[in-house]
Amino acid sequence: MVYRLKLALLSVLLVLGVTGCGAYHRKPIVDRQVLRDLQTIRLEGLGEREGKADQNQPMISTAAGLSAEESVAVALYLNPDLRAFRKERGIAEGELVSARLFPNPELQGSVLANLPGSSVGIGAATLAAMLNPFRPGERGARVAVAQAKIEEVKNQVSAEEWGVAAEVKKAYLTLWALEEQVRIEDTSVRLQERILKFFREKRELGDASRLDFNLVNIEYTQALRLREATASERDHARQTLLELLGLPPLYDLKLKAAASDPIAYRPFHVQPPTLEDFMIERRPQLAAAKQEYEQAEQTLRLAYIQRIPWFRLGPSYERESGGGEGTTNRLGLGVGIDLPLFNRNQGAIASLEATRDKLREGFTAKVHTARAEMNEAYRNLRAQERLIRLYQDSIRPALDENAELTEAGFQLGEFNLVQLITTQDKVLTSRREFVTSELEYWKAAIDLEVAIGAPLAEAEARKKQP
């Protein structure tokens, strides 16, 4: 009998061991391989889907360079931080799988031996399998919590993607603006070279003083220095864009020549009430906060469900062997009941109710903050718009006239040197500031899109609907 009992227990343990074994595979980090993989990333292969396992890669032709929209697509696919953050969804989906599974049965066993002095016999052995079924509504509440978590993570991923897309567009436009600034500096250098040549010739003829020539030479050197400084800023902006795109730092990235200047001023006809409607509907951070609140709601519901007295049950088997009376086998049903006499989940319920109230107030605070961010972005957009219009209406005509007067001075061979240098410095400063204003205008527009969670073009289209 003892041998059979040992064999039965061994069989049970073997079954448990087999069911508990998983297909675990170790995946160590090989740092040098990670570095090599990053070093070999290229845009040229993104458009070739043949033979590729990942079908989510964007179809992009890089022959003519990257546009702003293509840069966003590349970043959404390659950006390492974004790729890592998306794995949060897998964690949440795993929690949903766990919520849908029924609890494992509990196997209980005991072996009793007769004490010395007892009747002749070996003793008794019992074996029971206890099942712990869900309370009414418990499984649904667990699933609802997990589903709300998945929706929260989805919205968090959307917020991250929206944020990365905004940063990429800003970095792209910044690089474009700095390329324009370098062209302005190149024009300034060429003009200074022309002035330097002009005064060198006048100096050789004795019509210009050494002081005038030195002053012109200083301005020429200053123009060279400014061009180098601007070129350094451009290279820094290129590195920033490459990092956001997930490309190697030394990758030769080219911007696509657009049919129109991407930082050229274009007005947006939107108003705060329309933008607030979009914000409450589309801003992913607010959607994520709502799903976080829903998790608290369902968790509280689950805590109330767990106050219900509940039972465990399952088959029970007993084998008793004693003396000459033979062996007795019994089969029955085991039942266990939870009696919530001392602990009715009061503490957990009080804590969860406070958590729910906190999240509810927190959502109101998030809406308040989002409105402030949206209105600040809108204010900044309108402020930059006024600066651009001031330049277009007042400053640009004066700059055009100055260019004509400067060319006439070259033709006539006459200059007021101090006046020329002062004027050219102001012209260069105005052109730089205008490019900066255009860039800041679009940055404000992008910030406004981030604040509402939707493109401004959609807000304009809604306004036009009857």
BATITI-649705 format. One line per 2 residues: number of its first residue (from 1); their letters; for each residue x, y, z of C-alpha. Coordinates in nm, 2 decimals. Each point is the difference from the previous one (the first is absolute). Example, Ala and Ser with C-alpha at 12.3 -4.5 7.8 and 13.67 -1.06 7.14 Angstrom:
<sites>
1) as) 1.23,-0.45,0.78 ~ 0.14,0.34,-0.07;
</sites>
This chain:
<sites>
1) mv) 0.00,0.00,0.00 ~ 0.29,0.24,0.09;
3) yr) 0.16,-0.08,-0.33 ~ -0.32,0.08,-0.20;
5) lk) -0.05,0.32,0.20 ~ 0.36,0.11,-0.08;
7) la) -0.05,-0.09,-0.36 ~ -0.32,0.21,-0.01;
9) ll) 0.17,0.30,0.16 ~ 0.29,-0.03,-0.24;
11) sv) -0.23,-0.01,-0.30 ~ -0.18,0.31,0.13;
13) ll) 0.33,0.19,0.04 ~ 0.11,-0.11,-0.35;
15) vl) -0.32,0.13,-0.15 ~ 0.04,0.33,0.18;
17) gv) 0.36,0.03,-0.11 ~ -0.09,-0.07,-0.36;
19) tg) -0.28,0.26,0.00 ~ 0.21,0.25,0.17;
21) cg) 0.28,-0.02,-0.25 ~ 0.01,0.29,-0.25;
23) ay) 0.18,0.07,-0.32 ~ 0.24,0.26,0.15;
25) hr) 0.27,0.13,-0.22 ~ 0.28,0.22,0.12;
27) kp) 0.06,0.32,-0.20 ~ 0.32,0.16,0.13;
29) iv) 0.10,0.35,-0.11 ~ 0.31,0.00,-0.22;
31) dr) 0.11,0.36,0.02 ~ 0.23,-0.01,-0.30;
33) qv) -0.26,-0.15,-0.22 ~ -0.25,0.27,0.11;
35) lr) 0.27,0.26,-0.10 ~ 0.05,-0.17,-0.34;
37) dl) -0.37,-0.01,-0.07 ~ -0.03,0.38,0.07;
39) qt) 0.31,0.07,-0.21 ~ -0.15,-0.18,-0.30;
41) ir) -0.34,0.17,-0.01 ~ -0.07,0.17,-0.33;
43) le) -0.29,0.17,-0.16 ~ 0.08,-0.15,-0.34;
45) gl) -0.14,-0.34,0.11 ~ -0.33,0.12,0.13;
47) ge) -0.17,0.00,-0.33 ~ 0.10,-0.35,-0.08;
49) re) -0.26,-0.23,0.15 ~ 0.09,-0.31,-0.20;
51) gk) 0.13,-0.27,0.23 ~ -0.05,0.22,0.31;
53) ad) -0.17,-0.15,0.31 ~ -0.12,0.33,0.13;
55) qn) -0.29,0.13,-0.21 ~ -0.05,0.32,0.20;
57) qp) 0.30,0.18,-0.14 ~ -0.09,0.31,-0.21;
59) mi) 0.03,0.00,-0.38 ~ 0.24,0.29,-0.05;
61) st) 0.22,0.10,-0.29 ~ 0.30,0.18,0.12;
63) aa) 0.15,0.10,-0.33 ~ -0.13,0.36,0.02;
65) gl) 0.04,0.03,0.38 ~ -0.26,0.00,0.28;
67) sa) -0.31,0.21,0.03 ~ -0.14,0.10,0.34;
69) ee) -0.28,-0.26,-0.03 ~ 0.25,-0.27,-0.10;
71) sv) 0.22,0.09,0.29 ~ -0.29,-0.05,0.24;
73) av) -0.07,-0.34,-0.16 ~ 0.36,-0.10,0.04;
75) al) 0.01,0.11,0.37 ~ -0.32,-0.19,0.08;
77) yl) 0.16,-0.32,-0.14 ~ 0.37,0.04,0.11;
79) np) 0.00,0.22,0.32 ~ 0.15,-0.24,0.27;
81) dl) -0.19,0.17,0.29 ~ -0.33,-0.04,-0.18;
83) ra) 0.07,-0.36,-0.09 ~ 0.07,-0.07,0.36;
85) fr) -0.30,0.18,0.13 ~ -0.23,-0.20,-0.23;
87) ke) 0.09,-0.31,0.19 ~ -0.22,0.13,0.28;
89) rg) -0.29,-0.12,-0.20 ~ 0.12,-0.36,0.01;
91) ia) 0.02,0.02,0.38 ~ -0.36,0.13,0.02;
93) eg) -0.12,-0.28,-0.24 ~ 0.17,-0.25,0.23;
95) el) -0.21,0.13,0.29 ~ -0.31,-0.04,-0.21;
97) vs) 0.09,-0.37,-0.06 ~ 0.05,-0.05,0.37;
99) ar) -0.34,0.16,0.08 ~ -0.18,-0.23,-0.23;
101) lf) 0.15,-0.32,0.14 ~ -0.18,-0.20,0.27;
103) pn) 0.19,-0.07,0.32 ~ 0.20,-0.32,0.02;
105) pe) -0.14,-0.28,0.21 ~ 0.16,-0.07,0.33;
107) lq) 0.11,-0.35,0.08 ~ 0.00,-0.10,0.36;
109) gs) 0.13,-0.33,0.15 ~ 0.07,-0.16,0.33;
111) vl) 0.14,-0.33,0.13 ~ -0.09,-0.12,0.35;
113) an) 0.18,-0.28,0.18 ~ -0.12,-0.18,0.31;
115) lp) 0.19,0.09,0.32 ~ 0.15,-0.27,0.21;
117) gs) -0.26,-0.16,0.22 ~ -0.27,0.05,-0.26;
119) sv) -0.19,-0.28,-0.18 ~ 0.19,-0.20,-0.25;
121) gi) 0.02,0.17,-0.33 ~ 0.20,0.25,-0.21;
123) ga) -0.22,0.30,0.00 ~ -0.18,0.22,-0.25;
125) at) 0.07,0.22,-0.30 ~ -0.22,0.28,-0.14;
127) la) 0.02,0.19,-0.33 ~ -0.22,0.29,-0.10;
129) am) -0.01,0.25,-0.29 ~ -0.16,0.33,0.09;
131) ln) -0.13,0.24,-0.26 ~ -0.04,0.37,0.07;
133) pf) -0.26,0.13,-0.24 ~ -0.05,0.37,-0.08;
135) rp) -0.26,0.20,0.19 ~ -0.29,0.14,-0.20;
137) ge) 0.15,0.29,-0.21 ~ 0.35,-0.06,0.13;
139) rg) 0.15,-0.12,-0.33 ~ -0.18,0.28,-0.19;
141) ar) 0.15,0.26,0.23 ~ 0.35,-0.14,-0.03;
143) va) -0.03,0.00,-0.38 ~ -0.14,0.36,0.01;
145) va) 0.30,0.11,0.20 ~ 0.24,-0.16,-0.25;
147) qa) -0.18,0.14,-0.30 ~ 0.01,0.35,0.15;
149) ki) 0.37,-0.05,0.05 ~ 0.05,-0.09,-0.36;
151) ee) -0.20,0.30,-0.11 ~ 0.21,0.22,0.23;
153) vk) 0.32,-0.13,-0.14 ~ -0.13,0.04,-0.36;
155) nq) -0.06,0.37,0.08 ~ 0.33,0.04,0.17;
157) vs) 0.17,-0.15,-0.31 ~ -0.20,0.24,-0.22;
159) ae) 0.11,0.29,0.23 ~ 0.36,-0.11,-0.04;
161) ew) -0.03,-0.03,-0.38 ~ -0.17,0.34,-0.02;
163) gv) 0.28,0.15,0.21 ~ 0.28,-0.16,-0.21;
165) aa) -0.17,0.11,-0.32 ~ -0.02,0.36,0.13;
167) ev) 0.37,-0.01,0.10 ~ 0.10,-0.14,-0.33;
169) kk) -0.20,0.27,-0.19 ~ 0.16,0.27,0.22;
171) ay) 0.35,-0.14,-0.06 ~ -0.06,-0.03,-0.37;
173) lt) -0.13,0.36,-0.03 ~ 0.29,0.12,0.22;
175) lw) 0.25,-0.16,-0.23 ~ -0.18,0.14,-0.30;
177) al) 0.01,0.35,0.16 ~ 0.37,-0.03,0.08;
179) ee) 0.07,-0.10,-0.35 ~ -0.17,0.32,-0.11;
181) qv) 0.20,0.19,0.26 ~ 0.32,-0.14,-0.15;
183) ri) -0.11,0.12,-0.34 ~ -0.06,0.35,0.15;
185) ed) 0.35,-0.01,0.15 ~ 0.14,-0.11,-0.34;
187) ts) -0.17,0.30,-0.16 ~ 0.14,0.23,0.26;
189) vr) 0.35,-0.14,-0.05 ~ -0.02,0.05,-0.37;
191) lq) -0.12,0.36,0.05 ~ 0.29,0.06,0.24;
193) er) 0.24,-0.15,-0.25 ~ -0.13,0.24,-0.26;
195) il) 0.03,0.30,0.23 ~ 0.35,-0.11,0.10;
197) kf) 0.10,-0.02,-0.36 ~ -0.15,0.33,-0.07;
199) fr) 0.19,0.18,0.28 ~ 0.32,-0.19,-0.08;
201) ek) -0.01,0.15,-0.35 ~ -0.08,0.34,0.14;
203) re) 0.28,-0.03,0.25 ~ 0.24,-0.09,-0.28;
205) lg) -0.11,0.31,-0.19 ~ 0.04,0.21,0.32;
207) da) -0.38,0.08,0.03 ~ -0.05,-0.19,0.33;
209) sr) 0.18,0.03,0.33 ~ 0.17,-0.28,0.18;
211) ld) -0.26,0.03,0.28 ~ -0.29,-0.06,-0.25;
213) fn) 0.18,-0.30,-0.14 ~ 0.06,-0.15,0.35;
215) lv) -0.37,0.06,0.09 ~ -0.11,-0.18,-0.31;
217) ni) 0.24,-0.29,0.07 ~ -0.13,-0.03,0.35;
219) ey) -0.36,-0.02,-0.13 ~ 0.10,-0.27,-0.24;
221) tq) 0.17,-0.21,0.27 ~ -0.31,0.05,0.22;
223) al) -0.22,-0.13,-0.29 ~ 0.23,-0.31,-0.03;
225) rl) -0.03,-0.06,0.37 ~ -0.38,0.02,0.00;
227) re) -0.02,-0.24,-0.29 ~ 0.21,-0.26,0.19;
229) at) -0.20,0.05,0.32 ~ -0.33,-0.05,-0.20;
231) as) 0.14,-0.31,-0.18 ~ 0.09,-0.15,0.34;
233) er) -0.36,0.06,0.12 ~ -0.13,-0.16,-0.31;
235) dh) 0.22,-0.31,0.05 ~ -0.12,-0.02,0.36;
237) ar) -0.36,0.01,-0.12 ~ 0.08,-0.28,-0.25;
239) qt) 0.13,-0.21,0.29 ~ -0.31,0.06,0.20;
241) ll) -0.22,-0.10,-0.29 ~ 0.21,-0.32,-0.06;
243) el) -0.04,-0.10,0.36 ~ -0.38,0.04,-0.01;
245) lg) -0.01,-0.19,-0.33 ~ 0.20,-0.29,0.15;
247) lp) 0.27,0.04,-0.26 ~ 0.38,-0.01,0.06;
249) pl) 0.16,0.33,0.11 ~ 0.22,0.03,-0.32;
251) yd) -0.28,-0.10,-0.24 ~ -0.01,0.22,-0.31;
253) lk) -0.35,0.13,0.03 ~ -0.14,0.22,-0.28;
255) lk) -0.31,0.21,0.02 ~ -0.24,-0.03,-0.29;
257) aa) -0.04,0.31,-0.21 ~ -0.36,0.10,0.04;
259) as) -0.22,0.16,-0.26 ~ -0.06,0.27,0.26;
261) dp) 0.20,0.12,0.30 ~ -0.12,-0.21,0.29;
263) ia) 0.05,0.29,0.25 ~ -0.17,0.25,-0.22;
265) yr) -0.28,0.17,0.19 ~ -0.35,-0.14,-0.05;
267) pf) -0.28,0.12,0.22 ~ -0.22,-0.24,0.21;
269) hv) -0.36,0.11,0.04 ~ -0.09,-0.17,0.33;
271) qp) -0.14,0.13,0.33 ~ 0.04,-0.12,0.36;
273) pt) -0.36,-0.14,0.04 ~ 0.05,-0.24,-0.30;
275) le) 0.35,-0.09,0.12 ~ -0.13,-0.08,0.35;
277) df) -0.26,-0.24,-0.16 ~ 0.28,-0.18,-0.18;
279) mi) 0.21,-0.01,0.31 ~ -0.26,-0.17,0.21;
281) er) -0.07,-0.25,-0.28 ~ 0.34,-0.07,-0.14;
283) rp) 0.28,0.07,0.26 ~ 0.14,-0.34,0.08;
285) ql) 0.12,0.09,0.34 ~ -0.36,0.08,0.11;
287) aa) -0.12,-0.33,-0.16 ~ 0.27,-0.18,0.20;
289) ak) -0.11,0.17,0.32 ~ -0.36,-0.11,-0.06;
291) qe) 0.11,-0.36,-0.04 ~ 0.21,0.02,0.32;
293) ye) -0.32,0.12,0.18 ~ -0.20,-0.29,-0.16;
295) qa) 0.26,-0.24,0.15 ~ -0.05,0.15,0.34;
297) eq) -0.38,-0.03,-0.05 ~ 0.02,-0.37,-0.09;
299) tl) 0.25,-0.08,0.27 ~ -0.24,0.15,0.26;
301) rl) -0.28,-0.20,-0.15 ~ 0.21,-0.31,0.04;
303) ay) 0.07,0.08,0.36 ~ -0.37,0.02,0.07;
305) iq) -0.06,-0.33,-0.18 ~ 0.27,-0.17,0.22;
307) ri) -0.21,0.08,0.31 ~ -0.24,-0.27,-0.11;
309) pw) 0.03,-0.32,0.21 ~ 0.13,-0.27,-0.24;
311) fr) 0.09,-0.36,-0.02 ~ 0.26,-0.24,-0.12;
313) lg) -0.09,-0.35,-0.10 ~ 0.14,-0.31,-0.17;
315) ps) 0.01,-0.38,0.01 ~ 0.15,-0.17,0.30;
317) ye) 0.15,-0.35,0.03 ~ 0.09,-0.19,0.32;
319) re) 0.17,-0.34,0.04 ~ 0.01,-0.16,0.34;
321) sg) 0.18,-0.32,0.08 ~ -0.01,-0.17,0.33;
323) gg) 0.05,-0.34,0.16 ~ -0.18,-0.30,-0.14;
325) eg) -0.30,0.20,-0.10 ~ 0.15,0.07,-0.34;
327) tt) 0.02,0.33,-0.18 ~ -0.28,0.26,-0.02;
329) nr) -0.02,0.24,-0.30 ~ -0.22,0.31,0.02;
331) lg) -0.09,0.26,-0.27 ~ -0.18,0.32,0.08;
333) lg) -0.02,0.37,-0.04 ~ 0.20,0.25,0.19;
335) vg) -0.13,0.35,0.07 ~ 0.16,0.31,0.15;
337) id) -0.18,0.33,0.08 ~ 0.16,0.35,0.05;
339) lp) -0.18,0.17,0.28 ~ 0.06,0.38,-0.01;
341) lf) -0.07,0.05,0.37 ~ 0.30,0.21,0.10;
343) nr) 0.13,0.13,-0.33 ~ -0.27,0.12,-0.24;
345) nq) 0.26,0.18,-0.22 ~ -0.07,0.33,0.17;
347) ga) 0.36,0.12,-0.01 ~ 0.05,-0.08,-0.37;
349) ia) -0.33,0.15,-0.09 ~ 0.07,0.33,0.19;
351) sl) 0.34,0.02,-0.17 ~ -0.14,-0.07,-0.34;
353) ea) -0.28,0.25,0.04 ~ 0.26,0.27,0.09;
355) tr) 0.21,-0.10,-0.30 ~ -0.30,0.03,-0.23;
357) dk) -0.08,0.34,0.14 ~ 0.36,0.11,-0.04;
359) lr) 0.01,-0.11,-0.36 ~ -0.33,0.18,-0.07;
361) eg) 0.14,0.33,0.14 ~ 0.32,-0.07,-0.18;
363) ft) -0.18,-0.03,-0.33 ~ -0.15,0.35,0.06;
365) ak) 0.34,0.13,0.07 ~ 0.14,-0.15,-0.32;
367) vh) -0.28,0.16,-0.20 ~ 0.08,0.33,0.17;
369) ta) 0.37,-0.04,-0.08 ~ -0.07,-0.10,-0.36;
371) ra) -0.22,0.31,-0.05 ~ 0.28,0.22,0.13;
373) em) 0.25,-0.17,-0.24 ~ -0.23,0.04,-0.29;
375) ne) -0.07,0.37,0.06 ~ 0.37,0.07,0.05;
377) ay) 0.08,-0.17,-0.33 ~ -0.29,0.20,-0.17;
379) rn) 0.13,0.33,0.15 ~ 0.35,-0.07,-0.12;
381) lr) -0.13,-0.09,-0.34 ~ -0.18,0.33,-0.04;
383) aq) 0.30,0.19,0.14 ~ 0.24,-0.15,-0.25;
385) er) -0.26,0.06,-0.27 ~ -0.01,0.38,0.08;
387) li) 0.38,0.01,-0.02 ~ 0.00,-0.16,-0.34;
389) rl) -0.27,0.24,-0.13 ~ 0.20,0.30,0.13;
391) yq) 0.30,-0.12,-0.19 ~ -0.19,-0.06,-0.32;
393) ds) -0.19,0.33,0.01 ~ 0.28,0.23,0.13;
395) ir) 0.35,-0.15,0.01 ~ 0.02,-0.20,-0.32;
397) pa) -0.08,0.30,-0.23 ~ 0.28,0.20,0.17;
399) ld) 0.24,-0.29,-0.04 ~ -0.08,-0.03,-0.37;
401) en) 0.06,0.37,-0.05 ~ 0.33,-0.03,0.19;
403) ae) 0.12,-0.27,-0.23 ~ -0.08,0.23,-0.30;
405) lt) 0.19,0.29,0.16 ~ 0.30,-0.22,0.08;
407) ea) 0.02,-0.12,-0.36 ~ -0.03,0.36,-0.12;
409) gf) 0.29,0.09,0.23 ~ 0.22,-0.27,-0.16;
411) ql) -0.10,0.13,-0.35 ~ 0.08,0.36,0.09;
413) ge) 0.31,-0.09,0.20 ~ -0.10,0.20,0.30;
415) fn) -0.07,-0.11,0.36 ~ -0.04,0.15,0.34;
417) lv) 0.19,-0.28,0.17 ~ -0.13,0.04,0.35;
419) ql) -0.36,0.03,-0.12 ~ 0.05,-0.30,-0.23;
421) it) 0.14,-0.22,0.28 ~ -0.27,0.10,0.24;
423) tq) -0.28,-0.05,-0.26 ~ 0.13,-0.34,-0.11;
425) dk) 0.03,-0.11,0.36 ~ -0.37,0.09,0.06;
427) vl) -0.10,-0.17,-0.32 ~ 0.18,-0.32,0.09;
429) ts) -0.15,0.01,0.35 ~ -0.35,0.06,-0.14;
431) rr) 0.02,-0.29,-0.24 ~ 0.13,-0.23,0.27;
433) ef) -0.28,0.10,0.24 ~ -0.26,-0.05,-0.27;
435) vt) 0.11,-0.36,-0.06 ~ 0.00,-0.05,0.38;
437) se) -0.36,0.14,0.02 ~ -0.12,-0.23,-0.28;
439) le) 0.16,-0.30,0.19 ~ -0.15,0.11,0.33;
441) yw) -0.34,0.04,-0.16 ~ 0.00,-0.36,-0.12;
443) ka) 0.14,-0.13,0.33 ~ -0.30,0.18,0.17;
445) ai) -0.23,-0.17,-0.25 ~ 0.15,-0.34,0.08;
447) dl) -0.03,0.07,0.37 ~ -0.36,0.08,-0.05;
449) ev) -0.05,-0.33,-0.19 ~ 0.16,-0.18,0.29;
451) ai) -0.23,0.18,0.25 ~ -0.32,-0.10,-0.18;
453) ga) 0.12,-0.34,-0.13 ~ -0.10,0.06,-0.36;
455) pl) 0.13,0.18,-0.31 ~ -0.11,0.37,-0.03;
457) ae) -0.12,-0.08,-0.35 ~ -0.27,-0.22,0.16;
459) ae) -0.10,0.28,0.23 ~ -0.03,0.24,-0.29;
461) ar) -0.21,-0.25,-0.20 ~ -0.24,-0.04,0.30;
463) kk) -0.04,0.37,0.02 ~ -0.10,0.02,-0.37;
465) qp) -0.27,-0.27,0.04 ~ -0.35,0.14,0.02;
</sites>
